[in-house]
Amino acid sequence: MGKGKGKNFLEFIPIKKEGMQWDKRDDGNVQLIILRDSLLDKIVRKFFKTPEKTIIDLDELGSFVWENIDGEKNVHEITINIENEFGEKAEPVRDRLITYIKILKNNNFIDLKE
């Protein structure tokens, strides 16, 4: 992401990390499932009784975005889909989506390709 100086963020294509697990709850929203199975995780789990996995429940908008991340749509196309689905309820769409995409990237849930 740091290499793309001058590149418009809206042109980046978010891609779910390989092996990223998720599920759709009964209410239609998405749960991200983070497995804690590295050697360090196993050691920490043994001493501190931490869970084997962490579950992150996404809200309606976050779930919609997650399902739109298909490795083909760029950020701009996802913005348009959000506007069509949620209208003014999601405003300011572009700023919110960019922040959300950056959070997903920083937490290593997605990658971005140019």
C-alpha positions as CSV (number, residue, x, y, z in Angstrom):
1,M,0.0,0.0,0.0
2,G,2.9,2.4,0.7
3,K,4.3,2.0,-2.8
4,G,1.3,3.5,-4.6
5,K,2.2,7.2,-4.3
6,G,-0.1,9.2,-6.4
7,K,-2.4,6.3,-6.9
8,N,-6.0,6.9,-6.2
9,F,-7.1,4.8,-3.2
10,L,-10.5,4.3,-4.9
11,E,-8.8,2.3,-7.6
12,F,-7.4,-0.3,-5.2
13,I,-9.0,-3.7,-5.2
14,P,-9.4,-5.2,-1.7
15,I,-8.8,-9.0,-1.5
16,K,-9.6,-11.2,1.5
17,K,-6.5,-12.8,2.9
18,E,-6.1,-16.5,2.0
19,G,-7.4,-18.7,4.7
20,M,-9.5,-16.0,6.2
21,Q,-12.5,-17.7,7.7
22,W,-16.0,-16.1,8.0
23,D,-19.5,-17.1,8.4
24,K,-23.0,-15.6,7.9
25,R,-25.1,-15.5,11.0
26,D,-28.9,-16.1,11.1
27,D,-29.5,-12.3,11.0
28,G,-27.6,-12.1,7.7
29,N,-24.6,-10.3,9.2
30,V,-21.0,-11.7,8.9
31,Q,-18.8,-13.1,11.6
32,L,-15.0,-13.0,11.0
33,I,-13.3,-16.0,12.6
34,I,-9.7,-15.5,13.6
35,L,-8.0,-18.8,14.5
36,R,-5.3,-18.5,17.2
37,D,-3.2,-21.4,16.2
38,S,0.4,-20.1,15.9
39,L,3.0,-21.5,18.3
40,L,2.9,-18.3,20.3
41,D,-0.9,-18.5,20.4
42,K,-0.7,-22.0,21.7
43,I,1.8,-21.1,24.4
44,V,-0.3,-18.1,25.5
45,R,-3.5,-20.3,25.5
46,K,-1.8,-22.9,27.7
47,F,-0.8,-20.3,30.4
48,F,-3.7,-17.8,30.2
49,K,-6.6,-20.0,29.0
50,T,-7.3,-17.8,26.0
51,P,-9.8,-19.0,23.3
52,E,-8.7,-21.0,20.3
53,K,-10.4,-18.5,18.0
54,T,-11.6,-14.9,18.1
55,I,-15.0,-14.0,16.6
56,I,-15.7,-10.5,15.3
57,D,-19.3,-9.7,14.6
58,L,-19.8,-7.2,11.8
59,D,-22.8,-4.9,11.6
60,E,-25.1,-4.7,8.6
61,L,-22.9,-2.2,6.7
62,G,-19.6,-4.0,7.6
63,S,-21.1,-7.3,6.5
64,F,-22.3,-5.8,3.2
65,V,-18.7,-4.4,2.5
66,W,-17.1,-7.8,3.5
67,E,-19.4,-9.6,1.0
68,N,-18.5,-7.1,-1.7
69,I,-14.8,-7.8,-1.2
70,D,-14.5,-10.3,-4.0
71,G,-11.0,-9.6,-5.4
72,E,-12.6,-7.9,-8.5
73,K,-14.4,-4.8,-7.3
74,N,-12.3,-1.8,-6.5
75,V,-13.0,0.6,-3.6
76,H,-15.0,3.0,-5.9
77,E,-17.3,0.2,-7.1
78,I,-17.9,-0.9,-3.6
79,T,-18.8,2.7,-2.7
80,I,-21.4,2.7,-5.5
81,N,-22.9,-0.6,-4.2
82,I,-23.1,0.9,-0.7
83,E,-24.8,4.0,-1.9
84,N,-27.3,1.9,-3.9
85,E,-28.0,-0.4,-0.9
86,F,-28.0,2.1,2.0
87,G,-28.5,5.5,0.5
88,E,-28.0,8.4,2.9
89,K,-27.9,6.1,5.9
90,A,-24.3,5.3,5.0
91,E,-23.1,8.9,4.5
92,P,-20.3,9.9,4.2
93,V,-19.9,6.7,2.3
94,R,-16.5,7.3,0.7
95,D,-14.8,8.4,4.0
96,R,-16.4,5.6,6.0
97,L,-15.4,3.0,3.5
98,I,-11.8,4.1,3.1
99,T,-11.4,4.1,6.9
100,Y,-13.0,0.6,7.1
101,I,-10.9,-0.8,4.3
102,K,-7.7,0.6,6.1
103,I,-8.8,-1.0,9.4
104,L,-9.3,-4.4,7.6
105,K,-5.9,-4.0,6.0
106,N,-4.2,-3.0,9.2
107,N,-5.7,-6.0,11.0
108,N,-4.4,-8.3,8.2
109,F,-7.9,-9.4,7.1
110,I,-7.4,-8.2,3.5
111,D,-4.7,-7.1,1.1
112,L,-5.0,-4.3,-1.5
113,K,-3.9,-4.7,-5.1
114,E,-3.5,-1.9,-7.6
